[in-house]
């Protein structure tokens, strides 16, 4: 028979699994945006002042998105670790 603690643990593990999946999707999308912005900036004609400003702005934005992607990956890995620890604790306690 399930106890309230077993139910709470199962819900926590499910929530962490869902968070991990969503963070993985976010990482994929952020990396895609980073690559697309690099490609877009490379296609700009650099002979005008506006193009030069656009390139500098787009490149700064791309770097920001890349750093965000790294941060999201780190959070996802932390969630994965937390989920694994809870799961291991549950098994070691006879859950």
LINBELVEN-V525291 format. One record per residue. RES is the residue in one letter. SS is DSSP state (helix for helix, strand for strand, loop for the rest). PHI is phi as a letter, one per 20 degrees, with the letter a starting at -180 (* if undefined). Layout:
res=(RES:RES)
ss=(SS:SS)
phi=(PHI:PHI)
This chain:
res=(X:X:X:X:X:X:X:X:X:X:X:X:X:X:X:X:X:X:X:X:X:X:X:X:X:X:X:X:X:X:X:X:X:X:X:X:X:X:X:X:X:X:X:X:X:X:X:X:X:X:X:X:X:X:X:X:X:X:X:X:X:X:X:X:X:X:X:X:X:X:X:X:X:X:X:X:X:X:X:X:X:X:X:X:X:X:X:X:X:X:X:X:X:X:X)
ss=(loop:loop:loop:helix:helix:helix:helix:helix:helix:helix:helix:helix:helix:helix:helix:helix:helix:helix:helix:helix:helix:helix:helix:helix:helix:helix:helix:helix:helix:helix:helix:helix:helix:helix:helix:helix:helix:helix:helix:helix:helix:helix:loop:loop:loop:loop:loop:loop:helix:helix:helix:helix:helix:helix:helix:helix:helix:helix:helix:helix:helix:helix:helix:helix:helix:helix:helix:helix:helix:helix:helix:helix:helix:helix:helix:helix:helix:helix:helix:helix:helix:helix:helix:helix:helix:helix:helix:helix:helix:helix:helix:helix:loop:loop:loop)
phi=(*:f:d:g:f:f:f:f:f:f:f:f:f:f:f:f:f:f:f:f:f:f:f:f:f:f:g:g:f:f:f:f:f:g:f:f:f:f:f:f:f:f:e:f:f:e:e:d:f:f:f:f:f:g:g:f:f:f:f:f:f:f:f:f:f:f:f:f:g:f:f:f:g:f:f:g:f:f:f:g:f:f:f:f:f:f:f:f:f:f:f:f:e:n:f)
